[in-house]
């Protein structure tokens, strides 16, 4: 089973990729999914075992975006999303308690 099939909650986030071609910097936004399962939070870059996740918080930015912050034992990881993260955070809190 993939993480998506075991998902307790899913939220789309935007990852910005930067590259340089012919001396020009290019920026591209790529849409990814942050998946919450009973055991982990899974992003496109890495998996965070749930026992290493201390908390999840969020802040709105400019009314269009939210930043979802994953607080872990390795630091804080930020994910930019266009949808309110309340449902994702609420489901995480139910799993942790």
N, C-alpha and C positions, 0 to 999 in steps of 0.2 A: 504494500500500500504506500502511496505517496503521501506527503504531508497534507496536500489539498484534500485527499479522501478522508483523512482523519481530522479535518479542521473543526475546531470549536468556534473559531472566528477568523475572518479574512478581511484585510483592509488593503486597498491599493495605495502605493506610494510612488513618488517620483524620484528617480536617481539621475543626477546630472553627470553626464560623461563629457570629458573634455579631451580633445585631440588637436594635434598640430599637423597641418598639411600645407606644404608649399609656403611655409612661413606664416600661415594664418591659423589662428586659434579658432577651433570650432567647438560649439557647445550644443549638446543634444540631450533633451530630456527623455528618459526611458521609463515607461510605466512598469512597475513590478508589484508583487504581492507580498505582504507580511502575513504569515499564517501562524495562528495560535493553535497548538494541539495540546493534549493533556500532558505531554512531556517536554515540549519545546516551543520556542518562537523561531520561525524559520523565515529568513530573508533570502534575497537572491545571492547575497555574498557569503552568508554563514548561518549556522544554526546556533541558537542559544538555549542550552538545556534549562528547563524551567527552574530547577533548583539553584541556578546561577543568576536568575533574574530577581532582583530585589523589589523593583517597583516599575510601573509604567505611568508616565504623566504626559500632559499635552499642554500646548499653548497655541493660541491663534496668532496668525501673522497676517496683517493687512486685510483681514476679513475674507480673503480668498483661500489662504492656505492654513493648515495647522501643522505644527511640529509635534510628532509623537516621540517621546524620549524613553528609551529603554535603559533603565538603571541596572547595571550588572556588576558582578565582582571584578570585571575587567575595565569598567568605565561606563560612560554614558554614550549611547548611540542614538543619533537623531534620524528621523525619517520624516520627509515632507509629504504631506497628503492633502488632497483637495476635499476629502470628505471628513465630517466630524468623527473623531476617534472614540467617542463616548461608549458605543456598543462594544468595541474591541476591548477597551479598558475595563468595562463592567464585566465582561466575560472572563478576563484575566483575573480580576478580583474574586470572582466566584470560584474559579479553579484553585487559587492560592489559599482560600479560606476553607 
